[in-house]
Structure formats: C-alpha cells, structure tokens
Amino acid sequence: MAPAFAIFHIPHSSTVVPAHVRGSLCLSEKDLAHELFSMTDHYTDELFDYQFEPVHRIVFPVSRLVLDPERFSDDALEPMAEKGMGVVYMKTSDGRPLRHPNFIPTKTELIEEFYLPHHKELDTIIAESLRDYHSCLILDCHSFPLKPLSYESHSEKPRPEICLGTDRFHTPEWFAAEAERLFQMKGFRVARNYPFCGVLLPGRFYLKQPTVLALMIEVNRSLYMNEISGERLPEFLDFKNILLSVVSDLIVYARKKLSAFIDSF
C-alpha cells in the first residue's frame, strides 16, 4: 500500500454476524435483522470510498453487534457499558437482552479475535504515517438516524445534517473550524459534538502526538438513504461526491497546516 497521510476509520458499516457468533445471540432472525438495520452505519464504506489520493482505509469486517471496536476493551472505562453496550453488547438498542447468559465465544475470546487485531492494524498504520509524514489525519466515519434510537440521550434540539466530533487535544480549533466551514459552504447544517461527540485515537498516541489530528464525521442517514426501506436515495451518488469533495479539501488543508508547523521546528 502506498504511503498515506490520511486514515479513514470505518467501524460500523458491516452487517456480518459470523456463524460461530450467531448462536450466542438470543434474538430471532427477524429481531436480529431489525437490530442490524437500526445499529448499522449503512453505506459508510461506500460513502467514504475515497479515490482522490492514497489513503489508508480500515473497515471493521463484522457487525458492531459482534463487537464494537470503538469502545474501550475494559468496561470499567467505557461509559456505554452501563447501558449494556460496552465493547461486547449485552443489550439491544431498546434495552432487550442481546446475548444468552454464559455466551460463547466469550468476551475475552471476541476481543482476541476481533478487537486486538483491528487496533493493532490501526496502531501500525498511524505509526507508518508518522514515519513517512511526521503527522497524520484520522477521520472516523459514521452515520446516525434522523430520529434518536432508544439508547441515545434524547434532546429537543433538531439533529444536524453533519455532526463533527472533536477532541480538545487532537482537534485544534483551526481544524474544527475549517471542517465546519467547508460543510456549511455546501449548504449543510452542521453541529459540533451533537448528537455524538469525541474521536477515536489509540491510547499509544492519545495526548502524546500533537501532529496526529482526529475528527469524527457523522452523516445524517436521511441525506442518502430511505430509513424505512434501507434503499439508497436517488441522490446518493451526488451526495457522496459532495461529501468526498469536502473531505478532499479538508485533507489538503490539514496536511498544509501540519507541514508548516513541522517545518517551523
């Protein structure tokens, strides 16, 4: 793979539940299909299929109902574990049991099979980007429903079309402001850290590497899909092209700013 400055992390696009995991889930086929429909970031692997220049894409290969790579592996550190949705979900989006008691594969086995290899790959690619560019940009690529699911924190505020998740250390104001400006220039309603907040960054680099930028891009699903049928809207491709044009401009801007910062030393 060619050296790349930008990393696209796409953790929740898959609907795959491997056969050896399916037996541990207590949902009927119908209920499982409904939960997958609700919880999957549909088509994000297609929307963020970036072809303008080399990028590293890391697409988690199985559903988040198998394991969620964006959670802390230790439930004691993971706020969502209180809702039964830690690294290995025990409850559905509406609070029903998801797994049988004493399920197999165990949580430890699932972490070893899916979580650790995924994060090792992410760590390695970040290190390679730092080696080649002395910096890197991580874009965490998600989508969210127009109306909140049961497990989410509800608010009377209308949901934006684009949500930008930031971090106080790895998303400097100049970068967040430019991302917001670029999306607004295309006519989108943008919010920071609402309805979701934060970024993904491995602990090895967190608060240690100021030249590692991170931004979560959450896309409102109503922009590109029918949330009842699951089908792509007729304007899917047009929206994808607009989204990727913004992302392309953002990558160029970030790389230019970071290069100037590095050259100043």
KEVOVO-387084 format. One line per field, with one value per atom (N, C-alpha, C): x, y, z; atom name. Coordinates in steps of 0.02 Angstrom, whole numbers. Each point is the difference from the previous one (the first is absolute). Example, Ala and Ser with C-alpha at 12.3 -4.5 7.8 and 13.67 -1.06 7.14 Angstrom:
<pts>
east	c(660:-45:45:-18:42:-39)
north	c(-284:59:60:53:59:55)
up	c(390:0:0:-36:3:37)
site	c(N:CA:C:N:CA:C)
</pts>
This chain:
<pts>
east	c(42:-42:44:-18:39:-4:54:-2:-59:-31:-58:0:-21:-5:-65:-54:-66:-22:-34:-27:-75:-37:-73:-18:-28:-21:-76:-22:-71:-20:-26:-8:-68:-52:-68:-40:33:-36:-22:29:-12:-64:-33:-57:17:63:21:0:-35:3:24:63:26:-41:-1:-41:19:65:20:-19:-23:-24:-76:-32:-74:-34:26:-31:0:44:4:-52:-32:-50:-69:-39:-65:-58:14:-51:-23:-63:-24:30:-7:27:-32:-65:-35:25:7:22:73:41:70:4:-40:0:-20:-48:-22:55:34:54:59:16:54:-19:-63:-23:6:-17:1:71:45:65:57:-12:54:5:61:13:0:-60:-9:37:34:32:59:21:57:64:6:58:-1:-60:-6:7:-31:3:71:39:69:50:-20:45:39:53:37:52:0:44:44:-1:36:75:22:71:5:61:5:-23:-41:-20:0:7:-9:-73:-34:-68:0:-28:-7:-75:-26:-72:-8:-34:-10:-43:21:-31:-64:-18:-60:-43:-62:-47:21:-19:12:-39:-50:-35:44:51:49:49:25:46:6:6:6:72:37:70:11:-54:8:-9:-17:-6:67:9:56:-9:54:-5:-15:15:-15:-66:-51:-65:2:49:6:16:28:18:-51:-48:-46:-68:-18:-65:-60:3:-57:-11:48:-9:-58:-14:-57:-66:-2:-61:1:49:7:29:36:27:73:38:72:32:61:35:-37:-31:-44:-70:-45:-67:-38:-32:-43:-74:-14:-69:-7:-62:-16:-8:-13:-7:-60:-50:-58:0:59:8:-18:-16:-15:65:-1:59:22:64:28:33:34:38:-28:11:-17:47:-21:46:56:59:58:13:-5:6:71:2:62:-5:53:64:-7:44:-1:23:-10:23:75:38:73:18:-35:14:-18:-55:-20:51:24:50:64:20:61:-9:-60:-11:-10:-36:-20:30:1:20:75:39:73:31:-18:29:-18:-63:-22:40:9:37:75:25:70:12:-46:5:-3:-46:-7:64:27:62:57:5:54:-6:-60:-9:14:-22:16:76:33:74:33:-25:28:-11:-59:-13:46:11:46:71:18:67:10:-52:7:-14:-45:-22:12:22:8:-67:-54:-67:-50:-62:-53:-68:-49:-69:-44:-37:-47:-71:-36:-71:-41:-40:-42:-69:-20:-55:-62:-54:-61:-62:-58:-64:-46:-55:-48:-70:-50:-69:-28:-51:-32:-32:-29:-30:41:11:43:-29:45:-20:-10:-30:-21:59:59:56:35:-15:35:-28:43:-23:-45:-61:-49:5:-16:2:-54:-26:-50:32:66:34:-7:-13:-2:70:1:64:30:66:31:4:24:13:70:46:68:19:24:27:75:37:73:20:30:24:73:16:66:31:64:38:41:4:33:74:32:72:12:-37:15:-44:-45:-39:7:55:9:-56:-11:-56:6:60:7:-24:8:-21:-75:-27:-72:-39:26:-33:0:55:3:-47:-3:-47:-72:-16:-67:-14:48:-9:-10:39:-4:-68:-25:-66:-55:6:-51:-1:58:3:-39:-7:-39:-74:-18:-70:-24:45:-21:-7:-47:-7:49:45:56:-2:16:7:63:31:57:-23:21:-10:-73:-44:-71:-29:-32:-19:53:57:54:64:44:60:62:57:64:29:59:35:29:21:35:75:37:73:29:44:29:39:0:33:74:30:72:17:-47:13:-40:-50:-46:35:-9:30:76:28:73:27:-39:23:-43:22:-40:-7:43:-6:-44:-34:-53:-67:-31:-65:-55:-56:-56:-66:-45:-67:-50:-55:-55:-49:-18:-50:-60:-56:-63:-49:-26:-45:-71:-47:-70:-24:-26:-18:-55:-40:-54:27:64:30:12:4:22:-40:-43:-36:-71:-43:-68:5:-16:10:-55:-49:-51:17:17:16:73:43:72:32:-39:27:35:49:33:-50:6:-40:26:-41:23:60:5:55:60:3:55:68:9:65:18:-49:14:22:-34:20:70:14:67:54:-11:49:11:-53:6:39:-19:34:75:18:70:38:-34:34:18:-45:14:59:-3:53:67:-1:62:30:-42:24:27:-32:20:68:11:64:57:-12:51:15:-51:9:39:-19:34:73:13:69:43:-28:38:15:-50:10:50:-4:45:71:7:67:33:-38:28:19:-41:14:64:7:60:62:-5:57:23:-44:18:49:8:45:70)
north	c(-60:60:63:48:61:39:36:42:49:11:44:42:62:46:-10:-15:-4:-72:-11:-65:6:-41:-2:-61:12:-55:-7:-59:-13:-61:11:-55:-35:33:-26:-11:-13:-8:-71:-49:-70:-26:-46:-37:-74:-17:-70:-24:-55:-35:-71:-16:-66:-56:-57:-56:-20:3:-23:50:60:50:1:-17:4:-39:-57:-41:31:49:33:55:19:53:-30:29:-30:29:41:29:-48:3:-36:31:-35:27:67:6:62:56:-14:52:18:-49:15:45:-15:42:72:8:67:35:-35:31:19:-42:17:61:3:57:65:-3:59:23:-47:16:7:-21:3:70:23:62:-16:-8:-26:42:-35:29:46:4:45:-25:-66:-25:23:11:26:76:34:73:25:-36:21:-42:-20:-36:52:24:58:-21:32:-19:58:57:58:-7:-30:-11:-58:-27:-58:16:-42:3:-72:-5:-65:-4:-53:-12:-61:7:-57:-10:-53:-15:-62:8:-56:-53:-63:-49:-32:10:-31:53:-18:47:20:59:23:-41:-39:-45:-59:-14:-51:28:59:36:71:49:69:24:10:19:71:40:68:7:-54:1:-16:22:-24:-74:-38:-72:-16:46:-8:37:-38:30:51:-6:47:71:3:65:24:-43:14:23:64:25:-38:-24:-35:-69:-25:-65:1:59:6:-14:9:-14:-69:-40:-66:1:55:7:19:-41:8:-28:-24:-26:-59:-41:-55:15:14:21:-58:16:-47:16:61:21:30:0:30:76:33:73:22:-45:18:-36:-25:-25:-73:-38:-71:-41:-60:-42:-17:5:-16:-69:-16:-62:-47:-64:-50:6:-20:-5:-50:14:-45:-13:54:-6:-21:-35:-22:18:32:18:50:-5:44:70:47:68:1:-35:-3:-28:-52:-30:46:37:47:57:24:53:-25:-61:-27:-10:-20:-15:62:50:58:66:13:66:11:-47:10:4:-42:7:67:21:63:59:2:55:-4:-61:-7:29:-15:28:77:26:73:30:-29:24:1:-55:-7:53:12:47:72:17:66:9:-51:3:9:-35:7:70:28:68:50:-9:44:-9:-60:-12:35:-5:26:75:26:70:40:-33:32:27:-24:22:-47:3:-37:29:-17:21:-62:-7:-55:28:-26:17:-61:8:-53:8:-48:9:-38:37:-28:29:-29:31:-7:38:-3:10:-29:7:69:17:65:7:-54:1:-44:21:-38:-69:-49:-66:2:-53:-1:9:-28:2:68:42:64:51:48:56:44:9:37:75:38:73:28:58:34:35:7:34:-39:33:-36:-27:-57:-30:35:8:31:-49:24:-44:-30:39:-23:14:-52:8:-10:47:-4:-14:-58:-18:23:31:29:-22:14:-13:63:15:62:3:-58:-2:-14:-47:-25:33:45:38:74:31:71:42:58:42:18:13:18:-56:-62:-57:-11:3:-8:55:61:57:-7:-25:-9:-55:-54:-54:26:37:29:46:42:49:-36:-51:-35:-34:-31:-31:52:54:53:32:6:28:-42:-64:-44:-1:40:7:-45:-35:-46:36:-24:22:-42:34:-33:14:-50:9:-36:27:-33:-40:-63:-43:-7:3:-15:-28:-59:-36:-46:-6:-43:41:-22:40:-43:34:-33:-27:-30:-30:-67:-39:-62:12:-18:5:-52:-44:-51:32:-33:27:12:-37:8:71:32:67:55:-19:49:47:65:55:-1:-36:-5:28:-2:20:56:63:56:2:-36:-1:-57:-33:-48:37:18:32:-53:14:-48:39:-26:30:-55:0:-45:36:-32:27:-46:26:-37:30:-42:22:-22:46:-16:-46:-58:-50:24:48:25:35:17:33:-47:-65:-45:-65:-15:-64:9:-45:-4:-40:32:-33:-50:-8:-52:-62:11:-56:-20:48:-13:11:20:9:68:2:63:48:64:50:11:26:13:47:44:49:-26:-66:-30:19:-10:12:74:44:72:19:-27:15:-26:-61:-28:44:25:42:65:29:62:-14:-54:-19:-10:-36:-14:62:46:62:41:1:34:-35:-65:-39:12:2:12:68:51:68:0:-36:-2:-34:-54:-35:46:34:45:56:28:54:-24:-58:-26:-16:-30:-17:63:51:62:33:3:32:-39:-66:-40:3:2:6:65:54:65:-2:-34:-7:-39:-55:-42:36:37:37:56:23:55:-20:-65:-24:-13)
up	c(0:0:0:-42:-4:66:17:60:-3:57:1:63:-6:56:38:-36:30:12:55:19:7:-36:6:41:59:43:-6:-22:-14:42:61:47:0:-27:12:-64:-56:-63:-14:35:-16:34:-34:28:11:-6:4:73:12:64:-15:15:-16:33:-32:24:71:17:66:55:-21:48:3:-56:-4:56:19:51:69:11:66:6:-55:1:9:44:17:-41:-50:-41:-55:-18:-59:-62:-56:-63:-16:12:-14:45:64:47:-13:-19:-15:-62:-50:-61:18:44:20:38:45:39:-45:-47:-47:-41:-21:-39:41:64:43:16:12:29:-51:-61:-50:-31:-10:-36:-75:-27:-67:-53:-44:-60:16:63:13:-33:-11:-36:-73:-28:-68:-1:46:1:8:40:13:-39:-59:-46:-39:29:-24:-52:-58:-55:-25:33:-25:7:54:12:49:10:45:71:27:70:27:65:32:22:-22:23:45:59:46:11:-29:5:44:56:45:-35:-1:-45:25:65:26:33:15:31:70:19:68:51:-22:45:20:-40:18:51:-15:43:-27:44:-22:10:-55:6:25:6:23:75:34:72:33:62:40:12:-3:11:73:45:71:15:19:13:57:44:55:-25:-60:-30:-51:-17:-55:27:-12:25:-26:-62:-29:29:39:32:49:28:46:-34:-65:-38:-32:20:-29:-70:-17:-68:4:38:2:-62:6:-58:-30:42:-22:26:-46:21:33:56:35:-10:-23:-11:-69:-23:-64:7:-55:1:40:10:40:68:21:68:11:-52:8:2:29:-1:-71:-13:-65:0:55:4:54:-14:50:60:61:56:-16:26:-10:-74:-40:-72:-21:-56:-32:-74:-30:29:58:48:58:-20:44:-12:-14:40:-9:-68:-21:-65:-57:7:-52:-5:56:0:-35:15:-31:-75:-20:-71:-42:27:-41:22:64:25:-5:26:2:-69:-48:-68:-32:10:-30:27:65:30:-14:-7:-19:-70:-46:-68:3:39:6:28:53:29:-51:-38:-49:-54:-25:-54:24:60:27:6:25:7:-68:-51:-67:-29:13:-24:35:64:36:-26:-16:-27:-68:-43:-68:-5:43:-6:64:54:65:26:-28:20:-33:23:-35:21:-40:12:3:55:8:-7:-49:-8:20:51:26:-32:-41:-47:23:13:28:-34:18:-16:60:-1:56:-26:34:-24:12:-39:7:69:25:67:46:62:46:15:8:22:76:26:70:48:-17:46:2:-49:-4:50:17:41:-43:21:-40:14:-50:4:-45:20:-41:-60:2:-55:-64:-56:-63:-17:-31:-18:-61:0:-59:-58:-56:-56:4:27:11:72:34:68:-3:30:4:72:11:66:7:56:9:66:8:60:17:63:21:-19:-7:-17:-74:-28:-68:-54:21:-49:16:-22:15:-31:28:-22:-74:-25:-70:-46:22:-41:5:60:9:-36:5:-32:-76:-28:-72:-23:37:-17:1:51:6:-59:-17:-54:-67:-13:-64:-9:53:-6:-6:36:-3:-69:-32:-67:-50:14:-44:20:49:18:56:35:52:67:40:70:41:34:34:74:40:72:23:51:30:61:2:58:20:-51:11:-65:3:61:28:-33:26:5:43:13:2:-5:9:-65:6:-56:22:-48:16:-7:53:-4:48:-25:44:57:58:59:-8:-45:-12:-23:-34:-27:34:39:28:48:-13:40:-2:-48:-5:-65:-54:-66:-27:7:-24:-76:-36:-73:-24:45:-18:8:-55:1:-3:31:-1:-3:-41:-6:-15:35:-16:-46:-55:-45:3:26:5:-50:-44:-53:16:-3:11:-57:18:-50:-48:22:-43:-61:0:-58:-58:14:-54:-4:49:-2:27:-22:27:65:56:65:17:-44:9:-42:-63:-44:1:18:-1:-68:-49:-67:-6:-44:-16:-32:17:-34:-71:-45:-68:-2:50:1:39:13:38:-29:-64:-31:2:-11:3:71:50:68:14:-21:10:-30:-61:-33:38:26:40:64:34:62:-11:-53:-12:-23:-33:-19:62:50:63:35:3:33:-34:-66:-38:18:1:18:71:44:70:8:-37:2:-24:-55:-28:50:30:48:61:27:60:-14:-57:-17:-8:-32:-9:67:44:65:43:-1:40:-28:-66:-30:22:0:22:74:40:71:11:-36:7:-24:-55:-28:45:45:44:55:9:53:-28)
site	c(N:CA:C:N:CA:C:N:CA:C:N:CA:C:N:CA:C:N:CA:C:N:CA:C:N:CA:C:N:CA:C:N:CA:C:N:CA:C:N:CA:C:N:CA:C:N:CA:C:N:CA:C:N:CA:C:N:CA:C:N:CA:C:N:CA:C:N:CA:C:N:CA:C:N:CA:C:N:CA:C:N:CA:C:N:CA:C:N:CA:C:N:CA:C:N:CA:C:N:CA:C:N:CA:C:N:CA:C:N:CA:C:N:CA:C:N:CA:C:N:CA:C:N:CA:C:N:CA:C:N:CA:C:N:CA:C:N:CA:C:N:CA:C:N:CA:C:N:CA:C:N:CA:C:N:CA:C:N:CA:C:N:CA:C:N:CA:C:N:CA:C:N:CA:C:N:CA:C:N:CA:C:N:CA:C:N:CA:C:N:CA:C:N:CA:C:N:CA:C:N:CA:C:N:CA:C:N:CA:C:N:CA:C:N:CA:C:N:CA:C:N:CA:C:N:CA:C:N:CA:C:N:CA:C:N:CA:C:N:CA:C:N:CA:C:N:CA:C:N:CA:C:N:CA:C:N:CA:C:N:CA:C:N:CA:C:N:CA:C:N:CA:C:N:CA:C:N:CA:C:N:CA:C:N:CA:C:N:CA:C:N:CA:C:N:CA:C:N:CA:C:N:CA:C:N:CA:C:N:CA:C:N:CA:C:N:CA:C:N:CA:C:N:CA:C:N:CA:C:N:CA:C:N:CA:C:N:CA:C:N:CA:C:N:CA:C:N:CA:C:N:CA:C:N:CA:C:N:CA:C:N:CA:C:N:CA:C:N:CA:C:N:CA:C:N:CA:C:N:CA:C:N:CA:C:N:CA:C:N:CA:C:N:CA:C:N:CA:C:N:CA:C:N:CA:C:N:CA:C:N:CA:C:N:CA:C:N:CA:C:N:CA:C:N:CA:C:N:CA:C:N:CA:C:N:CA:C:N:CA:C:N:CA:C:N:CA:C:N:CA:C:N:CA:C:N:CA:C:N:CA:C:N:CA:C:N:CA:C:N:CA:C:N:CA:C:N:CA:C:N:CA:C:N:CA:C:N:CA:C:N:CA:C:N:CA:C:N:CA:C:N:CA:C:N:CA:C:N:CA:C:N:CA:C:N:CA:C:N:CA:C:N:CA:C:N:CA:C:N:CA:C:N:CA:C:N:CA:C:N:CA:C:N:CA:C:N:CA:C:N:CA:C:N:CA:C:N:CA:C:N:CA:C:N:CA:C:N:CA:C:N:CA:C:N:CA:C:N:CA:C:N:CA:C:N:CA:C:N:CA:C:N:CA:C:N:CA:C:N:CA:C:N:CA:C:N:CA:C:N:CA:C:N:CA:C:N:CA:C:N:CA:C:N:CA:C:N:CA:C:N:CA:C:N:CA:C:N:CA:C:N:CA:C:N:CA:C:N:CA:C:N:CA:C:N:CA:C:N:CA:C:N:CA:C:N:CA:C:N:CA:C:N:CA:C:N:CA:C:N:CA:C:N:CA:C:N:CA:C:N:CA:C:N:CA:C:N:CA:C:N:CA:C:N:CA:C:N:CA:C:N:CA:C:N:CA:C:N:CA:C:N:CA:C:N:CA:C:N:CA:C:N:CA:C:N:CA:C:N:CA:C:N:CA:C:N:CA:C:N:CA:C:N:CA:C:N:CA:C:N:CA:C:N:CA:C:N:CA:C:N:CA:C:N:CA:C:N:CA:C:N:CA:C:N:CA:C:N:CA:C:N:CA:C:N:CA:C:N:CA:C:N:CA:C:N:CA:C:N:CA:C:N:CA:C:N:CA:C:N:CA:C:N:CA:C:N:CA:C:N:CA:C:N:CA:C:N:CA:C:N:CA:C:N:CA:C:N:CA:C:N:CA:C:N:CA:C:N:CA:C:N:CA:C:N:CA:C:N:CA:C:N:CA:C:N:CA:C:N:CA:C:N:CA:C:N:CA:C:N:CA:C:N:CA:C:N:CA:C:N:CA:C:N:CA:C:N:CA:C:N:CA:C:N:CA:C:N:CA:C:N:CA:C:N:CA:C)
</pts>
